[in-house]
């Protein structure tokens, strides 16, 4: 697979070897951010996040050691405005 910055859900499912429902569950449970681009109705996942999901699926015992996204900082800065 060509290295891209973002993957569609279909590409991410192929990369991870999972079904759509499993991918949705992982994205929701781990608060993985999705990205939408102008004039494109699809949602995308960052390649780095998909790689993190793959590592988590292969080694579930390291879940607490993986770097977390900075959602709390983004939410706090958004609330302060």
C-alpha positions in Angstrom: 0.0 0.0 0.0 1.2 3.5 -0.9 2.1 5.6 2.2 -0.6 8.3 2.6 -1.1 10.7 5.4 -4.8 9.7 5.6 -6.7 6.5 4.9 -10.4 6.0 4.1 -12.3 3.6 6.3 -12.1 1.0 3.6 -8.3 1.3 3.4 -8.0 1.2 7.2 -10.1 -1.9 7.3 -7.9 -3.6 4.7 -4.7 -2.4 6.6 -6.0 -3.7 9.9 -7.7 -6.8 8.5 -11.0 -6.1 10.3 -14.6 -5.5 9.6 -16.2 -2.0 9.5 -18.1 -2.6 12.8 -14.8 -3.5 14.5 -13.1 -0.3 13.1 -16.0 1.9 14.2 -15.8 0.4 17.7 -12.1 1.0 17.9 -12.4 4.6 16.7 -15.2 5.3 19.1 -13.8 3.5 22.2 -10.3 5.1 21.8 -11.6 8.5 20.7 -9.6 8.4 17.5 -10.2 11.7 15.5 -11.7 11.4 12.1 -11.0 14.0 9.3 -13.3 15.3 6.6 -12.0 17.3 3.6 -13.9 19.8 1.5 -16.0 18.4 -1.4 -15.5 14.9 -0.1 -18.3 13.1 1.9 -16.0 10.4 3.2 -14.3 10.5 6.6 -10.6 9.7 6.9 -8.3 8.4 9.6 -4.7 9.6 10.0 -2.2 6.9 9.0 -0.4 7.3 12.4 -3.7 6.5 14.2 -4.3 3.4 12.0 -0.8 2.2 12.7 -1.4 2.8 16.4 -4.6 0.7 16.1 -2.8 -2.1 14.4 -0.2 -2.2 17.1 -2.9 -2.2 19.7 -4.7 -5.1 18.0 -1.4 -7.1 17.8 -0.4 -6.3 21.4 -3.4 -5.4 23.5 -1.4 -5.4 26.7 0.4 -2.2 25.6 -2.8 -0.2 25.4 -1.9 2.0 28.4 1.6 2.7 27.0 0.5 4.0 23.6 0.6 7.8 23.2 -2.8 9.4 23.6 -4.2 12.0 21.3 -4.3 15.6 22.5 -8.1 15.8 22.6 -8.2 17.1 26.2 -5.9 20.0 25.4 -7.9 20.8 22.3 -11.2 20.7 24.2 -9.8 22.8 27.0 -8.5 25.5 24.6 -11.8 25.5 22.8 -13.8 26.0 26.0 -11.5 28.8 27.1 -12.5 30.9 24.1 
